């Protein structure tokens, strides 16, 4: 989550997570848990001396999905902003065994802080942009026919992406995880977990067709005598120049086979795919050196809990719910909270960039105003009727209702009881709370029971 503050200075927090959000549009209070970095980034220049000298060099790099290795002190990922390192406390021998400390000795700016601690920070912000991204569908748990993850040469598309990346651990060279040899044939299986009501997700993940076409093209480009087989249900190339790139992959020699793969099993040091060609109407077997699965995009871990913390809803698949799919695609039901990227649903890069730009413009438009127009037809509460039962509070989709203490003087002194209170800045006048009120203490301005009865009487005259 990115919190955008109404302040001329921009402050970026890395290795931090949101634990609590209160307030409303223009007046959010965000409690952030800043995790210990063990490096003073105000002093650090990102020169790299510390991670070059760090003796803990055999830690699997999470960014490279375990293909490459990293040191205990390292950057979050190569292109991280700011480009400064932090210490992985679980793998640092100084923090776990009180040995080593080489990074502290070689740091030219004396930026290492082994006594750093986690801390809670509260920030006042005017708007919030949700950009929590996505995770990959756990195919190992749901697609036993593909090996339950026990075949090392069956990998995800993200794993393959790190293999073919020039900045990846292999320098862009495609190698098999099992033996490090160059594969001469690679099979790509699309829609693993997508468009599957039985074991996966019903939706299309949108980006899979194009990155699979890219990966198949890269196999033909990097391995001239290699073969690329793509098993697909449909090919969806809806974006600008997408169809042209798909044709480019075909012209490079990638073989597209329309059919689902029913099973993968080993034969010697190779893998056999049992499938069918539905266009030819015949079963088939393909023997390859490596298999790449285009797995579905799913909401990132913890996204649903974060939505509850901030106060808006998710859809049936767990993605963040927008206020309106066509008219308000970057806004949520909580005013001042906006969406950007795959947290709202599966997207490719152009759509993500466009939505991020739209969310930024929404925030700029909000901050350009000195006053905000609110909905005039909101709920009002008759305090003498309210029993303080609280049934209306969880029903409100905008978190506009809360229980407060009301004190008044009675025959036996001062008496305090709870009643409902409405925040006029949050209430949108939807009326969802009205049926929940057993004492009829809630009414909607302009739509009270007396007004509606009078309207009906006037129509019947």
C-alpha positions as CSV (number, residue, x, y, z in Angstrom):
1,X,0.0,0.0,0.0
2,X,1.2,3.5,-0.8
3,X,0.1,6.4,1.4
4,X,0.2,9.8,-0.3
5,X,0.6,12.6,2.1
6,X,-0.5,16.2,1.6
7,X,3.0,17.5,2.1
8,X,5.6,19.0,-0.4
9,X,8.2,16.5,0.8
10,X,7.8,13.0,-0.5
11,X,8.7,10.2,2.0
12,X,9.1,6.7,0.8
13,X,9.0,3.8,3.3
14,X,10.4,0.4,2.3
15,X,10.2,-2.8,4.4
16,X,7.1,-1.5,6.1
17,X,3.5,-2.7,6.5
18,X,0.2,-1.0,7.4
19,X,-1.3,-2.3,10.6
20,X,-4.2,0.2,11.2
21,X,-6.1,2.9,9.3
22,X,-8.6,5.3,10.8
23,X,-10.2,8.6,9.7
24,X,-11.7,9.5,6.4
25,X,-11.0,11.2,3.1
26,X,-8.5,14.0,3.6
27,X,-7.9,13.0,7.2
28,X,-6.6,9.4,7.3
29,X,-4.3,8.3,10.2
30,X,-2.2,5.4,9.1
31,X,-0.2,3.3,11.6
32,X,2.8,1.8,9.9
33,X,5.1,-0.9,11.2
34,X,8.6,0.0,10.0
35,X,10.7,-3.1,10.1
36,X,14.3,-2.9,11.2
37,X,16.7,-2.5,8.2
38,X,19.9,-2.4,10.3
39,X,21.2,0.2,7.9
40,X,20.9,3.9,8.2
41,X,19.7,4.9,4.8
42,X,20.3,8.6,5.5
43,X,24.1,7.8,5.6
44,X,24.2,4.8,3.1
45,X,25.2,5.7,-0.4
46,X,24.4,2.2,-1.9
47,X,28.1,1.8,-2.9
48,X,27.8,-2.0,-2.6
49,X,31.0,-2.6,-0.5
50,X,29.0,-4.3,2.3
51,X,27.3,-7.0,0.2
52,X,30.5,-7.6,-1.8
53,X,32.4,-8.4,1.4
54,X,29.6,-10.3,3.2
55,X,30.6,-13.9,3.8
56,X,27.0,-15.2,3.8
57,X,26.8,-15.7,0.0
58,X,24.8,-18.9,-0.4
59,X,21.3,-17.7,0.6
60,X,18.6,-18.4,-2.0
61,X,17.4,-15.2,-3.6
62,X,13.6,-14.9,-3.3
63,X,13.5,-12.3,-6.1
64,X,15.0,-14.9,-8.5
65,X,12.7,-17.6,-7.1
66,X,15.7,-19.5,-5.6
67,X,17.6,-19.8,-8.9
68,X,20.3,-17.3,-7.9
69,X,22.1,-16.7,-4.6
70,X,22.4,-13.5,-2.5
71,X,24.2,-12.3,0.6
72,X,22.7,-11.5,4.1
73,X,22.9,-7.8,3.4
74,X,21.4,-7.0,0.0
75,X,18.9,-4.8,-1.9
76,X,15.3,-5.9,-2.0
77,X,15.8,-6.4,-5.8
78,X,18.3,-4.9,-8.3
79,X,16.1,-2.0,-9.5
80,X,14.8,-1.1,-6.0
81,X,14.2,2.6,-5.2
82,X,16.1,3.7,-3.1
83,X,19.0,1.4,-4.2
84,X,20.2,0.8,-0.7
85,X,20.6,-2.5,1.2
86,X,19.1,-4.0,4.4
87,X,20.2,-6.9,6.5
88,X,18.3,-10.1,6.5
89,X,18.2,-10.8,10.3
90,X,17.4,-14.5,9.9
91,X,20.6,-15.2,7.9
92,X,23.0,-12.7,9.4
93,X,25.6,-14.4,11.6
94,X,26.2,-11.2,13.5
95,X,22.5,-10.9,14.5
96,X,22.0,-14.7,15.1
97,X,25.3,-15.7,16.6
98,X,27.1,-12.4,17.4
99,X,29.9,-13.2,15.0
100,X,31.2,-11.6,11.8
101,X,30.2,-7.9,11.6
102,X,32.4,-7.4,8.5
103,X,29.8,-5.1,6.8
104,X,30.1,-2.7,9.8
105,X,33.9,-2.6,9.5
106,X,34.1,-2.0,5.7
107,X,31.2,0.5,5.4
108,X,32.8,3.8,4.4
109,X,29.9,5.9,5.8
110,X,29.4,3.9,9.1
111,X,25.8,3.3,8.2
112,X,25.4,-0.2,9.7
113,X,23.1,-0.3,12.8
114,X,23.0,-3.7,14.4
115,X,20.9,-2.3,17.3
116,X,18.0,-1.2,15.0
117,X,14.5,-2.2,16.1
118,X,11.0,-2.4,14.6
119,X,8.9,0.7,15.3
120,X,5.3,1.9,14.9
121,X,4.9,5.2,13.1
122,X,1.6,7.1,12.6
123,X,1.3,9.3,9.5
124,X,-1.5,11.7,8.6
125,X,-2.4,11.4,4.9
126,X,-5.1,12.7,2.6
127,X,-5.5,9.8,0.3
128,X,-4.5,6.1,-0.1
129,X,-3.6,4.3,-3.3
130,X,-3.8,0.5,-3.1
131,X,-1.1,-1.2,-5.3
132,X,-0.6,-4.6,-3.7
133,X,-0.1,-6.5,-6.9
134,X,-0.8,-10.3,-7.3
135,X,0.5,-13.8,-6.5
136,X,0.7,-16.9,-8.7
137,X,-1.9,-19.6,-8.4
138,X,-0.5,-22.5,-6.4
139,X,-0.6,-25.1,-9.1
140,X,1.4,-27.6,-7.1
141,X,-1.6,-28.0,-4.7
142,X,-4.3,-28.3,-7.3
143,X,-2.8,-29.9,-10.4
144,X,-1.5,-33.3,-9.4
145,X,-1.4,-34.4,-13.0
146,X,1.4,-32.0,-13.6
147,X,3.6,-33.6,-10.9
148,X,2.7,-31.7,-7.7
149,X,5.9,-29.8,-8.1
150,X,8.0,-33.0,-7.8
151,X,9.5,-32.7,-11.3
152,X,12.2,-30.0,-11.2
153,X,11.9,-29.3,-14.9
154,X,8.2,-28.3,-14.6
155,X,8.4,-24.6,-13.7
156,X,6.2,-21.5,-13.6
157,X,6.2,-18.7,-16.1
158,X,7.7,-16.3,-13.6
159,X,10.6,-18.8,-13.0
160,X,11.2,-18.9,-16.7
161,X,11.0,-15.1,-16.9
162,X,14.0,-14.9,-14.5
163,X,15.9,-17.5,-16.6
164,X,15.5,-15.5,-19.9
165,X,16.2,-12.1,-18.2
166,X,19.6,-10.7,-19.1
167,X,19.8,-9.4,-15.6
168,X,18.8,-12.7,-14.1
169,X,21.0,-15.3,-12.4
170,X,21.9,-17.1,-15.6
171,X,22.5,-13.9,-17.6
172,X,19.6,-14.8,-20.0
173,X,20.8,-18.3,-20.8
174,X,18.0,-20.9,-20.7
175,X,19.0,-23.9,-18.6
176,X,17.1,-26.8,-17.1
177,X,16.8,-26.7,-13.3
178,X,17.5,-30.4,-12.9
179,X,21.0,-30.6,-14.6
180,X,21.8,-27.1,-15.8
181,X,21.8,-28.2,-19.5
182,X,20.2,-26.2,-22.3
183,X,16.8,-27.6,-23.2
184,X,16.3,-28.5,-26.9
185,X,12.5,-28.5,-26.6
186,X,10.2,-26.6,-24.2
187,X,6.5,-27.0,-23.8
188,X,4.3,-24.1,-22.6
189,X,0.9,-24.9,-21.0
190,X,-1.5,-22.0,-20.8
191,X,-4.5,-21.4,-18.5
192,X,-3.2,-23.4,-15.6
193,X,-5.6,-22.4,-12.9
194,X,-7.4,-19.8,-15.1
195,X,-10.8,-20.4,-16.7
196,X,-11.2,-23.5,-14.6
197,X,-14.3,-23.7,-12.4
198,X,-13.4,-27.2,-11.0
199,X,-9.8,-26.7,-9.6
200,X,-8.9,-23.1,-10.3
201,X,-10.4,-19.7,-11.0
202,X,-13.2,-18.9,-13.4
203,X,-11.7,-15.7,-14.8
204,X,-9.1,-15.2,-17.5
205,X,-5.7,-13.9,-16.3
206,X,-5.3,-11.7,-19.4
207,X,-1.5,-11.5,-19.5
208,X,-0.8,-15.2,-20.0
209,X,-1.3,-15.3,-23.8
210,X,1.2,-12.5,-24.5
211,X,4.0,-13.5,-22.1
212,X,3.7,-17.1,-23.3
213,X,4.1,-15.8,-26.9
214,X,7.1,-13.8,-25.8
215,X,8.7,-16.9,-24.0
216,X,8.1,-19.1,-27.0
217,X,9.7,-16.5,-29.2
218,X,12.7,-16.3,-26.8
219,X,13.2,-20.0,-27.0
220,X,13.4,-19.9,-30.8
221,X,15.6,-16.9,-30.6
222,X,18.1,-18.1,-27.9
223,X,18.1,-21.8,-29.0
224,X,18.1,-21.8,-32.8
225,X,17.7,-25.6,-33.1
226,X,15.2,-25.7,-30.2
227,X,11.5,-26.4,-30.4
228,X,8.7,-24.5,-28.6
229,X,5.3,-26.1,-28.2
230,X,2.4,-24.1,-26.8
231,X,-0.7,-25.9,-25.6
232,X,-3.7,-23.5,-25.5
233,X,-7.5,-23.3,-25.1
234,X,-7.8,-19.9,-27.0
235,X,-5.4,-17.2,-28.0
236,X,-6.5,-13.8,-26.7
237,X,-4.6,-10.9,-28.2
238,X,-6.8,-7.9,-27.6
239,X,-4.3,-5.1,-27.1
240,X,-2.6,-2.8,-29.6
241,X,0.0,-4.7,-31.7
242,X,-0.7,-7.9,-29.6
243,X,-1.9,-9.9,-32.6
244,X,1.1,-8.8,-34.6
245,X,3.5,-10.1,-31.9
246,X,1.6,-13.4,-31.7
247,X,2.1,-13.8,-35.5
248,X,5.7,-13.0,-35.0
249,X,6.0,-15.9,-32.5
250,X,4.3,-18.2,-35.0
251,X,6.6,-17.1,-37.8
252,X,9.6,-17.8,-35.6
253,X,8.6,-21.4,-35.5
254,X,6.6,-21.8,-32.3
255,X,4.1,-24.6,-32.6
256,X,0.6,-23.9,-31.2
257,X,-1.5,-26.9,-30.3
258,X,-5.1,-26.4,-29.3
259,X,-5.8,-28.8,-26.5
260,X,-5.5,-29.4,-22.7
261,X,-2.6,-31.4,-21.3
262,X,-4.1,-34.2,-19.2
263,X,-0.9,-35.6,-17.6
264,X,2.9,-35.0,-17.4
265,X,5.2,-37.9,-16.5
266,X,9.0,-38.6,-16.8
267,X,10.6,-40.8,-19.4
268,X,14.3,-41.0,-18.8
269,X,15.6,-37.5,-18.3
270,X,12.8,-36.0,-20.4
271,X,9.1,-35.2,-19.7
272,X,6.1,-36.6,-21.7
273,X,2.9,-34.6,-22.1
274,X,-0.3,-36.5,-22.8
275,X,-2.7,-34.2,-24.6
276,X,-4.9,-33.9,-27.7
277,X,-5.1,-31.7,-30.8
278,X,-8.7,-30.7,-30.9
279,X,-8.3,-29.1,-34.3
280,X,-7.1,-32.5,-35.7
281,X,-9.4,-34.5,-33.4
282,X,-6.7,-36.9,-32.2
283,X,-4.8,-37.7,-29.0
284,X,-1.0,-37.0,-29.0
285,X,2.1,-37.3,-26.9
286,X,4.9,-34.7,-26.9
287,X,8.3,-35.4,-25.3
288,X,10.2,-32.3,-24.2
289,X,13.1,-31.3,-22.0
290,X,11.3,-28.6,-20.0
291,X,7.7,-27.5,-19.2
292,X,6.6,-24.0,-18.4
293,X,3.2,-23.4,-16.8
294,X,1.3,-20.1,-17.4
295,X,-0.3,-20.0,-14.0
296,X,-3.3,-17.8,-13.0
297,X,-3.0,-14.5,-11.3
298,X,-4.5,-14.5,-7.8
299,X,-4.8,-11.7,-5.1
300,X,-1.6,-11.2,-3.2
301,X,-1.3,-12.8,0.2
302,X,-2.9,-10.7,3.0
303,X,-4.8,-8.4,0.5
304,X,-8.2,-9.3,2.0
305,X,-7.0,-8.5,5.6
306,X,-5.6,-5.2,4.4
307,X,-8.9,-4.3,2.7
308,X,-10.7,-4.9,6.0
309,X,-8.1,-2.8,7.8
310,X,-8.7,0.2,5.5
311,X,-12.4,-0.4,5.2
312,X,-13.5,-1.5,1.8
313,X,-14.6,-4.7,0.2
314,X,-13.3,-7.4,-2.1
315,X,-15.1,-9.3,-4.9
316,X,-15.9,-13.0,-5.0
317,X,-12.3,-13.8,-6.2
318,X,-10.6,-11.7,-3.5
319,X,-9.6,-8.8,-5.7
320,X,-10.3,-5.3,-4.4
321,X,-13.8,-4.1,-5.4
322,X,-14.0,-0.9,-7.4
323,X,-16.9,1.6,-6.9
324,X,-18.1,1.1,-10.5
325,X,-16.5,-1.0,-13.2
326,X,-17.0,1.6,-16.0
327,X,-17.6,5.0,-14.4
328,X,-15.4,4.7,-11.3
329,X,-12.8,2.0,-12.1
330,X,-10.0,3.4,-9.8
331,X,-12.2,4.4,-6.9
332,X,-13.5,2.3,-4.0
333,X,-16.6,2.6,-1.8
334,X,-14.4,4.3,0.8
335,X,-13.9,7.9,-0.3
336,X,-10.2,8.8,-0.7
337,X,-9.0,5.2,-1.3
338,X,-8.0,4.4,-4.9
339,X,-6.9,1.3,-6.8
340,X,-3.9,0.8,-9.1
341,X,-2.9,-2.4,-10.9
342,X,-3.5,-6.1,-10.5
343,X,-4.9,-5.6,-7.0
344,X,-8.2,-4.9,-8.7
345,X,-8.0,-7.8,-11.1
346,X,-5.6,-9.5,-13.5
347,X,-3.9,-6.9,-15.8
348,X,-1.0,-6.6,-18.1
349,X,1.5,-3.8,-18.1
350,X,-0.3,-1.2,-20.3
351,X,-3.5,-1.4,-18.3
352,X,-1.6,-1.3,-15.0
353,X,0.3,1.9,-16.1
354,X,-3.0,3.5,-17.3
355,X,-4.8,2.8,-14.0
356,X,-1.9,3.9,-11.9
357,X,-1.9,7.2,-13.8
358,X,-5.6,7.6,-13.4
359,X,-5.3,7.0,-9.6
360,X,-2.5,9.6,-9.3
361,X,-4.7,12.1,-11.2
362,X,-7.6,11.4,-8.8
363,X,-5.4,12.1,-5.9
364,X,-4.1,15.3,-7.5
365,X,-7.6,16.4,-8.2
366,X,-8.6,15.8,-4.5
367,X,-5.6,17.7,-3.2
368,X,-6.3,20.7,-5.5
369,X,-9.5,21.5,-3.6
370,X,-9.8,23.4,-0.4
371,X,-13.4,22.1,0.2
372,X,-15.1,18.9,-0.7
373,X,-18.7,18.5,-1.8
374,X,-20.6,15.9,0.3
375,X,-23.8,14.0,-0.4
376,X,-26.7,16.1,1.0
377,X,-29.1,13.1,1.3
378,X,-27.5,11.3,4.2
379,X,-28.7,9.4,7.2
380,X,-29.8,11.2,10.3
381,X,-30.3,9.7,13.8
382,X,-32.9,10.5,16.4
383,X,-30.9,10.1,19.6
384,X,-34.0,9.6,21.8
385,X,-35.0,6.5,19.8
386,X,-31.6,4.9,19.3
387,X,-31.0,2.0,21.7
388,X,-27.3,1.7,20.9
389,X,-27.7,-1.9,19.7
390,X,-25.0,-1.4,17.0
391,X,-26.7,-3.5,14.3
392,X,-26.4,-0.7,11.8
393,X,-22.6,-0.3,12.3
394,X,-21.3,-3.4,10.4
395,X,-23.9,-3.0,7.7
396,X,-22.6,0.4,6.5
397,X,-20.4,-0.2,3.4
398,X,-18.7,3.2,3.9
399,X,-17.9,2.8,7.6
400,X,-19.9,6.0,8.2
401,X,-21.6,4.7,11.4
402,X,-20.1,4.2,14.8
403,X,-21.1,3.9,18.4
404,X,-20.4,6.8,20.8
405,X,-21.1,7.5,24.4
406,X,-23.9,10.0,25.1
407,X,-24.2,11.5,28.6
408,X,-27.3,13.2,30.0
409,X,-28.7,14.2,33.4
410,X,-31.5,12.0,34.7
411,X,-33.4,11.6,38.0
412,X,-30.5,9.6,39.5
413,X,-27.6,11.8,38.3
414,X,-25.6,11.7,35.1
415,X,-26.3,8.7,32.9
416,X,-24.1,7.5,30.0
417,X,-25.3,5.2,27.2
418,X,-24.2,4.3,23.7
419,X,-25.9,5.6,20.6
420,X,-25.1,5.5,16.9
421,X,-23.4,8.4,15.2
422,X,-23.0,9.2,11.5
423,X,-20.0,10.8,9.9
424,X,-21.4,13.1,7.2
425,X,-18.1,13.0,5.3
426,X,-18.4,9.3,4.7
427,X,-22.1,8.6,4.4
428,X,-23.3,8.3,0.8
429,X,-27.0,8.0,1.5
430,X,-27.3,4.4,0.2
431,X,-29.9,3.5,2.9
432,X,-28.4,0.1,3.6
433,X,-28.5,0.7,7.4
434,X,-32.2,1.7,7.6
435,X,-33.7,-1.9,7.6
436,X,-31.3,-2.9,10.4
437,X,-32.6,-0.3,12.8
438,X,-35.2,-2.0,15.1
439,X,-36.2,1.3,16.8
440,X,-36.7,3.3,13.6
441,X,-34.1,5.8,14.8
442,X,-32.4,6.1,11.4
443,X,-34.0,8.0,8.5
444,X,-32.7,9.3,5.2
445,X,-32.9,13.0,4.6
446,X,-35.5,13.6,1.9
447,X,-36.8,10.0,2.2
448,X,-38.2,9.8,5.7
449,X,-41.3,7.6,6.3
450,X,-43.5,10.7,6.7
451,X,-42.2,12.2,3.4
452,X,-42.7,8.9,1.5
453,X,-46.3,8.5,2.9
454,X,-47.1,12.0,1.9
455,X,-45.7,11.4,-1.6
456,X,-47.9,8.3,-2.0
457,X,-51.0,10.2,-0.6
458,X,-50.4,13.0,-3.2
459,X,-50.1,10.5,-6.0
460,X,-53.4,8.8,-5.0
461,X,-55.4,12.1,-5.0
